[in-house]
């Protein structure tokens, strides 16, 4: 490709609205341009990288036995209403009506559509197992699109769906996809970990996220420093044995705490440690009032509350709701004297505490010396707190540490959530109809491109891994007006292309400094500089990753480059 007519508009300055390196470099190197908030066009250079990632994804999906297809982006509301997600998915689902006032959604994922297809066309267990996939644009109305294509409203995704006759089959299909994902992200040269995660609106029980370790990741990974254990902090189990307090119970006492609302303020005012206090927080759980208690130095985890109570929806109670239930404002809530209809869920750490400090459900008042069961009820004990650094690893090996990560893939065991809702069954070997057991597997293709840049760059620009580089080499004549440089460059361009190499030929009449800066910014694996030794047939190779330079005669150029690529 000749650069003079190649649409790759580079920028010298860092765009002011780009907060992370991948967004900055994708704009500066001319990979993307923004159409509106969270919506981007991929220009030719960026599109070539997308195609490289897609090729890797396709090869590994096909190798795992999956079949590629394509489904519509426009999905009828009826399918989502049958699955229950029309109400549950929330405002991220882009909904619209056609001219006949029929309701539709722009697909963020395709569980309903694929289940309806399989329901109509797969009849017998003999046709299973089956895994189908597509690579397609998805839509989610993100409240706060940011970080370029890392969190957009329109993005390219690979979504796959497995169909099995039973859960043993699902385990095998899930394992195949899990291993395929490991190969995909390894081939993209990413430092990733597969972590236990929450399934969210997707449903199902078992799920893993594939996280690229990065300082700009929006998710935090809890991992063990002594084993392979890793989980999203939203779902990481707490495996702590809390010693029972040996204190004797003291008389319950209500004390003044004027304007002291936070644990820190109350503790300081009463000369007490946070571990002597409990946080009492109110939640609306499927329209039921629930109070959750955790120790003062712990944080409540609403995802764990959802799982502990087997709930569909969990939201923090509004100040109005909490005031109606408790007759008190935030900051002074507590379990003592709570109304009977209020369900109280306590973390295990609370159950071993004695002489607790808690809100008195009265403005500017707290209780001291409150004790479980003597002074307040607990309806359910459950792990409802966030895991912390320094906690023992849930698998009993090592200590928990934290890292940030970018989610690039997610695999789910859906079970029969969608097949039962949409009536997708097959006849088993006894002739009995049974719901198909499903799995769902997604990769953010455009997000993966950004994650690669986050991991592979320096102060000068992108450093593309060979597997996804838009071109193998950047051919840069120092001065195209010089006959010997122009002629050698044209000859090399032709020879390398004929050998099957992808070459970007900088045939622009620009200053050498501009060309070299652009070359570093674009980050192709090899730069071939044709300069003052062109008359001797000698060029300079520079390897972008290492910065190493070497002079090579034109007769050895092809073997040198192919040798580097194959190694």
C-alpha positions as CSV (number, residue, x, y, z in Angstrom):
1,X,0.0,0.0,0.0
2,X,1.4,3.4,-1.0
3,X,1.2,5.8,1.9
4,X,0.7,8.9,-0.3
5,X,-2.9,7.8,-1.1
6,X,-3.5,5.8,2.1
7,X,-6.1,7.3,4.5
8,X,-3.9,7.3,7.6
9,X,-4.1,10.9,9.0
10,X,-1.6,11.2,11.8
11,X,-1.8,13.8,14.6
12,X,1.2,15.4,16.4
13,X,-0.6,16.5,19.5
14,X,-2.4,14.4,22.0
15,X,-6.2,14.9,21.8
16,X,-7.5,16.6,24.9
17,X,-10.5,14.3,25.2
18,X,-8.4,11.1,25.2
19,X,-7.6,9.9,28.7
20,X,-5.9,6.6,28.1
21,X,-2.9,5.6,25.9
22,X,-4.9,3.4,23.5
23,X,-7.4,6.1,22.8
24,X,-4.7,8.7,22.2
25,X,-2.6,6.5,19.9
26,X,-5.6,5.2,17.9
27,X,-6.5,8.8,17.2
28,X,-2.9,10.0,16.6
29,X,-2.0,7.1,14.4
30,X,-5.2,7.4,12.3
31,X,-6.8,4.1,13.3
32,X,-10.1,5.6,14.3
33,X,-12.2,8.8,14.2
34,X,-15.2,9.6,16.4
35,X,-18.6,10.1,14.9
36,X,-20.4,10.8,18.2
37,X,-19.8,10.0,21.8
38,X,-18.9,6.3,22.1
39,X,-19.2,5.7,18.3
40,X,-16.2,5.4,16.1
41,X,-15.2,4.8,12.5
42,X,-12.3,2.5,11.9
43,X,-10.1,3.9,9.2
44,X,-8.1,1.6,6.8
45,X,-5.2,1.1,9.2
46,X,-7.4,0.3,12.2
47,X,-9.6,-1.9,10.0
48,X,-6.7,-4.0,9.0
49,X,-5.8,-4.6,12.6
50,X,-9.5,-5.5,13.3
51,X,-9.3,-8.0,10.4
52,X,-6.1,-9.6,11.9
53,X,-7.8,-10.1,15.3
54,X,-10.9,-11.4,13.5
55,X,-8.7,-13.9,11.6
56,X,-7.2,-15.2,14.8
57,X,-10.7,-15.5,16.4
58,X,-12.1,-17.3,13.4
59,X,-9.2,-19.8,13.1
60,X,-9.5,-20.8,16.8
61,X,-13.3,-20.9,16.7
62,X,-13.3,-23.1,13.6
63,X,-10.5,-25.3,15.1
64,X,-12.8,-25.8,18.2
65,X,-15.6,-27.0,15.9
66,X,-17.8,-23.9,16.0
67,X,-19.7,-22.8,12.9
68,X,-19.9,-19.2,11.7
69,X,-23.1,-17.5,10.8
70,X,-24.6,-14.0,10.9
71,X,-27.7,-12.8,12.7
72,X,-29.7,-9.5,12.4
73,X,-28.8,-6.5,14.7
74,X,-32.5,-5.6,14.9
75,X,-34.3,-7.9,17.4
76,X,-38.0,-8.0,18.1
77,X,-39.1,-7.1,21.6
78,X,-41.2,-10.3,21.8
79,X,-38.1,-12.5,22.1
80,X,-36.7,-10.4,24.9
81,X,-40.0,-10.4,26.7
82,X,-40.2,-14.2,26.5
83,X,-36.7,-14.4,28.2
84,X,-37.6,-11.7,30.7
85,X,-34.7,-9.5,29.7
86,X,-36.8,-6.8,28.2
87,X,-37.5,-5.6,31.7
88,X,-34.3,-6.8,33.4
89,X,-31.6,-5.6,31.0
90,X,-32.0,-1.9,31.9
91,X,-31.3,1.4,30.0
92,X,-28.3,0.0,28.2
93,X,-30.6,-1.8,25.8
94,X,-31.2,0.5,22.8
95,X,-34.9,0.2,22.1
96,X,-37.0,1.7,19.3
97,X,-40.4,1.4,17.5
98,X,-40.9,1.0,13.8
99,X,-43.6,2.8,11.8
100,X,-46.2,0.3,13.0
101,X,-45.3,1.0,16.6
102,X,-43.8,-2.5,17.1
103,X,-41.0,-2.6,19.6
104,X,-37.4,-3.6,18.8
105,X,-34.0,-3.5,20.2
106,X,-30.5,-3.1,18.7
107,X,-28.8,-6.3,19.8
108,X,-26.2,-6.1,22.6
109,X,-26.0,-9.9,22.4
110,X,-28.0,-12.6,20.7
111,X,-29.1,-15.3,23.2
112,X,-32.7,-14.9,22.3
113,X,-32.3,-14.8,18.5
114,X,-30.0,-17.9,18.4
115,X,-32.2,-19.9,20.8
116,X,-35.3,-19.2,18.5
117,X,-33.3,-20.4,15.5
118,X,-32.2,-23.6,17.1
119,X,-35.7,-24.2,18.6
120,X,-37.2,-24.2,15.0
121,X,-34.5,-26.2,13.3
122,X,-32.9,-28.6,15.8
123,X,-35.1,-31.5,16.8
124,X,-33.0,-34.4,18.1
125,X,-30.2,-35.0,20.5
126,X,-28.3,-36.6,17.6
127,X,-27.8,-33.2,16.1
128,X,-26.0,-32.0,19.3
129,X,-23.5,-30.8,20.5
130,X,-23.5,-27.7,18.3
131,X,-21.7,-24.4,18.6
132,X,-22.6,-21.4,16.4
133,X,-20.8,-18.0,16.3
134,X,-20.8,-14.7,14.6
135,X,-18.6,-11.5,14.4
136,X,-20.9,-8.6,14.4
137,X,-21.5,-5.0,15.5
138,X,-23.2,-4.7,18.9
139,X,-25.0,-1.8,20.6
140,X,-25.2,-0.8,24.2
141,X,-26.4,2.6,25.4
142,X,-23.5,3.2,27.9
143,X,-24.3,5.9,30.4
144,X,-20.7,7.1,30.2
145,X,-18.9,6.1,27.1
146,X,-15.1,6.6,27.6
147,X,-11.6,5.4,26.9
148,X,-12.2,5.3,23.1
149,X,-13.2,1.9,21.9
150,X,-12.7,0.3,25.4
151,X,-16.1,1.4,26.4
152,X,-18.3,2.4,23.4
153,X,-21.9,2.4,22.5
154,X,-21.2,0.5,19.2
155,X,-18.5,-2.1,19.0
156,X,-17.4,-5.2,17.2
157,X,-17.9,-8.5,19.1
158,X,-17.6,-12.2,18.5
159,X,-20.4,-14.0,20.2
160,X,-20.8,-17.8,20.2
161,X,-23.5,-20.1,21.6
162,X,-23.2,-23.8,22.5
163,X,-26.1,-26.3,22.6
164,X,-25.9,-29.6,24.4
165,X,-28.4,-32.3,25.5
166,X,-27.1,-32.3,29.1
167,X,-24.8,-30.5,31.6
168,X,-22.0,-33.0,31.0
169,X,-22.1,-31.9,27.4
170,X,-22.1,-28.2,28.4
171,X,-19.0,-28.8,30.5
172,X,-17.2,-30.1,27.5
173,X,-18.3,-27.3,25.2
174,X,-17.4,-24.7,27.8
175,X,-14.0,-26.3,28.2
176,X,-13.4,-26.1,24.4
177,X,-14.3,-22.4,24.3
178,X,-12.3,-21.7,27.4
179,X,-9.2,-23.3,25.8
180,X,-9.9,-21.5,22.5
181,X,-10.0,-18.2,24.3
182,X,-6.6,-18.8,25.9
183,X,-5.1,-19.5,22.5
184,X,-6.7,-16.4,20.9
185,X,-5.4,-14.0,23.5
186,X,-2.0,-15.6,23.6
187,X,-1.8,-15.2,19.8
188,X,-2.7,-11.6,20.3
189,X,0.4,-11.3,22.6
190,X,-1.7,-10.2,25.6
191,X,-0.9,-10.7,29.3
192,X,-4.2,-12.0,30.5
193,X,-5.8,-14.0,33.2
194,X,-9.1,-16.0,33.2
195,X,-11.0,-14.9,36.4
196,X,-14.2,-16.1,38.1
197,X,-16.9,-13.5,37.5
198,X,-20.6,-12.6,37.8
199,X,-22.9,-13.5,35.0
200,X,-25.1,-10.3,35.4
201,X,-28.0,-9.9,33.1
202,X,-26.8,-12.9,31.0
203,X,-27.9,-15.4,33.6
204,X,-26.4,-18.7,34.4
205,X,-24.1,-19.8,37.2
206,X,-20.5,-20.5,36.1
207,X,-18.7,-17.8,34.2
208,X,-15.1,-16.6,33.6
209,X,-13.9,-13.2,32.4
210,X,-10.7,-13.0,30.4
211,X,-8.9,-9.9,31.7
212,X,-5.9,-8.2,30.3
213,X,-3.8,-6.8,33.1
214,X,-3.6,-3.1,32.7
215,X,-3.4,0.0,34.9
216,X,-6.4,1.5,33.0
217,X,-8.7,-1.5,33.5
218,X,-12.2,-0.7,34.8
219,X,-12.4,-4.0,36.7
220,X,-10.3,-5.1,39.6
221,X,-9.0,-8.6,39.8
222,X,-8.5,-10.4,43.1
223,X,-5.7,-13.0,42.6
224,X,-3.7,-15.2,44.9
225,X,0.0,-14.7,45.2
226,X,0.3,-18.5,46.0
227,X,-1.8,-20.2,43.3
228,X,-3.7,-19.7,40.0
229,X,-6.8,-18.4,41.8
230,X,-8.2,-15.2,40.2
231,X,-11.7,-13.6,40.4
232,X,-13.4,-10.3,39.8
233,X,-13.7,-8.5,43.1
234,X,-17.4,-8.3,42.5
235,X,-17.7,-12.1,43.1
236,X,-14.5,-13.2,44.9
237,X,-15.5,-15.3,47.9
238,X,-14.2,-14.3,51.4
239,X,-12.7,-17.3,53.2
240,X,-11.8,-15.9,56.6
241,X,-12.2,-17.6,59.9
242,X,-13.2,-14.9,62.4
243,X,-12.3,-15.6,66.0
244,X,-15.2,-15.3,68.4
245,X,-14.9,-12.3,70.8
246,X,-14.3,-13.2,74.4
247,X,-15.8,-10.0,75.7
248,X,-18.8,-10.1,78.0
249,X,-21.9,-8.4,76.8
250,X,-22.3,-4.9,78.2
251,X,-25.6,-3.0,78.7
252,X,-27.0,-1.4,75.5
253,X,-26.7,2.3,75.6
254,X,-27.8,5.1,73.3
255,X,-25.3,8.0,73.0
256,X,-25.2,11.4,71.3
257,X,-23.2,11.6,68.0
258,X,-24.1,15.0,66.6
259,X,-23.5,15.2,62.8
260,X,-21.3,12.0,63.0
261,X,-22.5,9.9,60.0
262,X,-19.6,8.0,58.6
263,X,-17.8,5.1,60.3
264,X,-14.7,7.2,60.4
265,X,-16.5,10.1,62.1
266,X,-18.4,7.9,64.6
267,X,-15.3,5.9,65.4
268,X,-13.2,9.0,66.0
269,X,-15.9,10.7,68.1
270,X,-16.4,7.6,70.3
271,X,-12.7,6.8,70.4
272,X,-13.4,3.4,68.8
273,X,-11.8,1.4,65.9
274,X,-13.8,0.7,62.7
275,X,-13.8,-3.0,63.6
276,X,-16.0,-2.2,66.6
277,X,-18.6,-0.7,64.4
278,X,-21.1,-2.1,61.9
279,X,-22.3,-0.5,58.6
280,X,-26.0,-0.9,58.1
281,X,-27.2,-0.3,54.6
282,X,-30.7,-0.7,53.1
283,X,-31.5,-2.2,49.8
284,X,-34.5,-2.7,47.6
285,X,-34.4,-6.4,46.7
286,X,-37.1,-7.4,44.3
287,X,-39.3,-4.7,45.9
288,X,-38.6,-6.1,49.4
289,X,-36.9,-4.0,52.1
290,X,-33.6,-5.5,53.2
291,X,-30.9,-4.3,55.6
292,X,-27.3,-5.6,55.2
293,X,-24.8,-5.5,58.0
294,X,-21.0,-5.6,57.5
295,X,-18.1,-4.8,59.9
296,X,-17.1,-1.1,59.8
297,X,-13.9,-1.7,57.9
298,X,-15.6,-3.8,55.2
299,X,-17.5,-2.8,52.1
300,X,-20.9,-4.1,51.1
301,X,-21.0,-6.1,47.8
302,X,-24.4,-5.8,46.1
303,X,-23.6,-8.5,43.6
304,X,-23.1,-11.0,46.5
305,X,-26.4,-9.8,48.0
306,X,-28.1,-10.6,44.7
307,X,-26.7,-14.2,44.7
308,X,-27.3,-14.7,48.5
309,X,-30.9,-13.8,48.2
310,X,-31.4,-15.4,44.7
311,X,-32.8,-12.0,43.5
312,X,-33.4,-10.6,40.1
313,X,-32.9,-6.9,41.0
314,X,-30.9,-5.4,43.8
315,X,-30.6,-1.6,44.2
316,X,-29.5,0.7,47.0
317,X,-32.5,2.1,48.7
318,X,-33.2,5.7,48.1
319,X,-33.1,8.1,51.0
320,X,-36.9,8.4,50.7
321,X,-37.3,4.6,50.8
322,X,-34.9,4.2,53.7
323,X,-36.6,7.0,55.7
324,X,-40.0,5.4,55.1
325,X,-38.8,2.0,56.3
326,X,-36.5,3.1,59.2
327,X,-37.9,6.6,60.1
328,X,-34.2,7.7,60.1
329,X,-31.7,9.3,57.7
330,X,-28.6,7.7,56.2
331,X,-25.7,7.8,58.6
332,X,-27.8,6.8,61.6
333,X,-29.3,3.5,60.4
334,X,-29.0,0.4,62.5
335,X,-30.6,-3.0,63.2
336,X,-31.7,-2.3,66.8
337,X,-35.4,-1.6,66.8
338,X,-35.7,-2.3,63.1
339,X,-39.3,-3.1,62.0
340,X,-40.3,-6.7,61.9
341,X,-41.0,-6.7,58.1
342,X,-37.4,-5.7,57.4
343,X,-35.2,-8.6,56.5
344,X,-31.7,-8.4,58.0
345,X,-28.7,-10.1,56.3
346,X,-25.4,-10.1,58.2
347,X,-21.9,-10.9,57.0
348,X,-20.1,-13.6,59.1
349,X,-17.7,-11.1,60.5
350,X,-20.6,-9.4,62.2
351,X,-21.7,-12.6,63.9
352,X,-18.6,-12.9,66.1
353,X,-18.6,-9.2,67.3
354,X,-19.5,-8.1,70.8
355,X,-20.5,-4.7,72.1
356,X,-21.1,-3.2,68.7
357,X,-21.4,0.4,67.8
358,X,-24.3,1.0,65.3
359,X,-26.8,3.6,64.3
360,X,-29.8,4.1,66.5
361,X,-32.4,5.0,63.8
362,X,-32.6,8.5,65.3
363,X,-30.9,11.7,64.1
364,X,-27.5,12.3,65.8
365,X,-27.8,9.1,67.9
366,X,-25.9,5.8,68.0
367,X,-26.0,2.7,70.1
368,X,-23.0,1.3,71.9
369,X,-22.7,-2.3,73.3
370,X,-25.3,-3.7,70.9
371,X,-25.1,-7.5,70.6
372,X,-26.4,-9.9,68.0
373,X,-29.7,-11.7,68.9
374,X,-29.8,-10.1,72.3
375,X,-30.5,-6.6,70.9
376,X,-31.3,-7.2,67.2
377,X,-32.3,-10.1,64.9
378,X,-30.4,-11.5,62.0
379,X,-32.5,-13.4,59.4
380,X,-29.7,-14.7,57.2
381,X,-25.9,-15.0,57.4
382,X,-24.1,-14.7,54.1
383,X,-20.8,-13.5,52.6
384,X,-21.9,-10.1,51.5
385,X,-18.7,-8.1,51.7
386,X,-16.0,-7.1,49.2
387,X,-12.8,-9.1,49.4
388,X,-9.8,-7.1,50.5
389,X,-6.1,-7.2,49.8
390,X,-4.5,-9.3,52.5
391,X,-7.4,-11.7,52.9
392,X,-6.5,-15.4,52.6
393,X,-7.1,-16.7,49.1
394,X,-10.5,-18.6,48.8
395,X,-8.7,-21.7,47.6
396,X,-6.6,-21.7,50.8
397,X,-3.3,-21.0,49.0
398,X,-1.7,-17.7,49.4
399,X,-2.9,-14.2,50.0
400,X,-5.2,-12.0,47.9
401,X,-3.6,-9.2,45.9
402,X,-5.3,-6.7,43.5
403,X,-4.7,-5.8,39.9
404,X,-6.7,-3.8,37.4
405,X,-7.8,-5.5,34.2
406,X,-9.5,-4.8,30.9
407,X,-12.2,-7.4,30.1
408,X,-11.7,-8.7,26.6
409,X,-13.7,-12.0,26.8
410,X,-16.4,-13.6,28.8
411,X,-17.7,-17.2,28.8
412,X,-21.0,-18.3,30.5
413,X,-22.7,-21.5,31.4
414,X,-26.3,-20.5,30.7
415,X,-27.9,-23.8,31.4
416,X,-31.6,-23.8,30.4
417,X,-32.4,-20.2,31.2
418,X,-33.1,-19.3,27.6
419,X,-34.2,-22.7,26.2
420,X,-36.9,-23.0,28.9
421,X,-38.1,-19.5,28.4
422,X,-38.3,-19.8,24.6
423,X,-39.3,-23.5,24.5
424,X,-36.2,-24.8,22.8
425,X,-36.2,-28.6,23.3
426,X,-34.8,-31.8,21.7
427,X,-35.9,-35.4,21.9
428,X,-33.5,-37.4,24.0
429,X,-32.5,-41.1,23.4
430,X,-35.8,-42.1,25.2
431,X,-37.9,-39.9,22.9
432,X,-38.6,-37.4,25.7
433,X,-38.5,-33.7,25.1
434,X,-35.9,-31.9,27.3
435,X,-34.7,-28.3,27.3
436,X,-31.4,-27.7,25.5
437,X,-28.5,-26.8,27.8
438,X,-26.7,-23.7,26.5
439,X,-23.4,-21.7,26.9
440,X,-22.6,-18.2,25.7
441,X,-19.1,-16.9,24.8
442,X,-18.1,-13.4,23.9
443,X,-15.0,-11.6,22.7
444,X,-14.8,-7.8,22.3
445,X,-12.9,-7.6,19.0
446,X,-12.6,-3.9,18.8
447,X,-11.8,-3.7,22.6
448,X,-9.1,-6.3,22.1
449,X,-7.3,-4.0,19.6
450,X,-7.3,-1.2,22.2
451,X,-6.0,-3.7,24.9
452,X,-3.1,-4.7,22.6
453,X,-2.1,-1.0,22.3
454,X,-2.4,-0.5,26.0
455,X,0.1,-3.3,26.5
456,X,2.4,-2.7,23.5
457,X,3.5,0.9,23.1
458,X,6.3,3.3,24.1
459,X,6.7,7.1,24.3
460,X,6.9,7.2,20.5
461,X,3.9,5.2,19.5
462,X,2.4,1.8,19.0
463,X,4.5,-1.4,18.9
464,X,2.4,-4.0,17.0
465,X,2.9,-7.7,17.7
466,X,3.5,-9.4,14.4
467,X,0.3,-11.5,14.7
468,X,-1.9,-8.4,14.5
469,X,0.2,-5.8,12.7
470,X,-1.6,-4.1,9.9
471,X,1.6,-4.4,7.7
472,X,4.7,-6.5,8.2
473,X,7.1,-3.7,7.2
474,X,7.3,0.0,6.6
475,X,9.4,0.9,3.5
476,X,10.7,4.4,4.0
477,X,12.9,6.1,1.4
478,X,14.6,9.1,2.9
479,X,14.2,11.2,-0.2
480,X,12.0,10.0,-3.0
481,X,13.4,12.7,-5.3
482,X,16.7,10.8,-5.4
483,X,16.7,8.5,-8.3
484,X,18.7,5.7,-6.7
485,X,16.5,5.7,-3.5
486,X,13.3,5.9,-5.5
487,X,14.3,3.1,-7.9
488,X,15.5,0.8,-5.2
489,X,12.4,1.4,-3.1
490,X,10.1,0.6,-6.0
491,X,12.0,-2.6,-6.7
492,X,11.9,-3.7,-3.1
493,X,8.2,-2.9,-2.8
494,X,7.5,-5.1,-5.7
495,X,9.7,-8.0,-4.6
496,X,8.4,-8.0,-1.0
497,X,4.8,-7.9,-2.1
498,X,5.3,-10.7,-4.6
499,X,6.8,-12.8,-1.7
500,X,3.5,-12.3,0.1
501,X,4.6,-9.7,2.6
502,X,2.4,-6.8,3.6
503,X,4.3,-3.5,3.0
504,X,3.4,0.1,3.6
505,X,5.5,2.2,1.2
506,X,6.0,5.8,2.4
507,X,6.2,7.4,-1.0
508,X,5.3,10.8,0.3
509,X,7.5,13.8,-0.4
510,X,8.0,14.6,3.3
511,X,11.0,15.5,5.4
512,X,12.9,12.5,6.8
513,X,12.0,13.5,10.4
514,X,8.3,13.5,9.7
515,X,8.5,10.1,8.0
516,X,10.5,8.5,10.9
517,X,8.1,10.0,13.5
518,X,5.1,8.7,11.7
519,X,6.8,5.3,11.3
520,X,7.4,5.0,15.1
521,X,3.8,6.2,15.7
522,X,2.3,3.6,13.4
523,X,4.5,0.9,15.0
524,X,4.9,-1.6,12.2
525,X,7.3,-4.4,13.3
526,X,10.1,-3.6,10.8
527,X,11.2,-0.4,9.2
528,X,13.2,-0.6,6.0
529,X,15.1,2.7,5.4
530,X,16.4,3.4,1.9
531,X,19.0,6.1,2.2
532,X,22.5,7.2,1.2
533,X,23.7,3.6,0.5
534,X,20.9,2.9,-2.0
535,X,23.4,2.9,-4.8
536,X,25.2,0.0,-3.2
537,X,22.0,-1.9,-2.7
538,X,22.2,-1.6,1.1
539,X,19.3,-0.6,3.3
540,X,18.8,-0.3,7.1
541,X,16.4,-2.4,9.0
542,X,15.0,-1.2,12.4
543,X,13.0,-3.6,14.6
544,X,10.3,-1.6,16.3
545,X,10.1,-3.8,19.4
546,X,13.8,-3.9,20.3
547,X,15.0,-0.7,18.6
548,X,17.8,-2.7,17.0
549,X,19.1,-1.6,13.7
550,X,21.1,-3.6,11.1
551,X,22.3,-2.9,7.6
552,X,21.3,-5.5,5.0
553,X,22.0,-5.9,1.3
554,X,19.0,-6.1,-0.9
555,X,19.7,-9.7,-1.9
556,X,19.5,-10.8,1.7
557,X,16.5,-8.6,2.6
558,X,13.7,-11.0,2.0
559,X,15.4,-13.9,3.9
560,X,16.2,-11.6,6.8
561,X,12.6,-10.4,7.1
562,X,11.0,-13.8,6.7
563,X,13.4,-15.2,9.2
564,X,12.4,-12.6,11.7
565,X,8.7,-13.2,11.1
566,X,9.0,-16.9,11.4
567,X,11.0,-16.7,14.6
